[in-house]
Amino acid sequence: MDALTLEAVSHAYGAIRAVSDVSLALARGELMCLLGPSGCGKTTVLRLAAGLERLQKGRVLIDGRVVADGRVQEPPEARNVGLMFQDYALFPHLSAAQNVAFGLRRLPSAERRARAAAALQQVGMAGQAEAFPHTLSGGQQQRVALARALAPQPGIMLLDEPFSGLDVRLRNQVRDDALHVLKSSGAATLMVTHDPEEAMFMADRIAVMRDGRILQAGPPADLYYAPADAFVAGFFGEVNRLQARVADGRVATVLGEIEAAGFAEGVKVEVVIRPEALKLHPAPSGGPGDEGRGRVRVMAARLLGRTSLVHLSVDGAGGQALHLHARVPGRFLPEENAIMSVQLDRSQTFVFAAGEAK
């Protein structure tokens, strides 16, 4: 039995449809990320699951029990969920231990203190139990907020952009710690984020949303290597886009021919190519003006740390220059105007119907 189930859930704010026919199921111990741009409806889905918004259409079930269906509307405190938001919402006049214990008021005082201490220990904050929020760093406040959400031992954790307020280096460390804490808790976790790298780092499964709908859901590798459309492909990072027409089940591009099975003869398509799909090699006799026919000219190359980004130019249809990007592991800095030959990694090259949303 799934810990959390949403069945054909829809929600509108006046004339604005925020969520349209969303269905998902979350298993015990699973971490799922709702991923999408701002305004796509992902936070509304989270609020409907929590009971913070009254359900207008569909059903919400927790452990197989209906908690909302348009007639039934159980409040958040009856749903055994832990909530954590991006602003943490710690009480400034309470210590870390008192903040964590705040949601345990129904327990005897000794058990409440023990549970709060255990939760702080779980997130590595036992040594700051008596500290007040204003004396804690952003990462420490985030850990206290996580401990407070976990202390009641909820079956479901609901997180809304929990790491967005942290700087990059701190965010990487805190979300790594949070991932292990959440997985060890055994709770089912539904987390909202607009950051595709964060979703891939955290999630067992990702559901990509746009305009209130789930476009595709599955393990991160499935979404990255088998995107359902051009929007999903492009949301996981920068891509190169080429226009072409299908001929004999293939499309001819300046980078070579690509399979286009399932498309009608002559139909216009968009070829989406990830930068890491461009494998570059020096062209033995290449020189300026020799780009094309599987060769490209280097416009610039920049080391980005773990990878190098190479800006490329190649003549497209009608002689119009195309600007492409290649991402190469490690240090790879060819000189400006060098001519390189290109080998395509077909596993990171996709063909979609032209005109699909980007």
Beta strands, then each sheet from edge to edge (+ up, - down):
strand 1: 4-13
strand 2: 16-26
strand 3: 31-35
strand 4: 57-62
strand 5: 65-68
strand 6: 81-85
strand 7: 156-160
strand 8: 188-193
strand 9: 205-210
strand 10: 213-218
strand 11: 240-247
strand 12: 250-253
strand 13: 256-259
strand 14: 268-273
strand 15: 278-282
strand 16: 295-303
strand 17: 307-315
strand 18: 321-329
strand 19: 339-344
strand 20: 349-353
sheet 1: 2+ 1- 4+ 5-
sheet 2: 6+ 7+ 8+ 3+ 9+ 10-
sheet 3: 13+ 12- 11+ 14- 20+
sheet 4: 15+ 19- 16+ 17- 18+
end
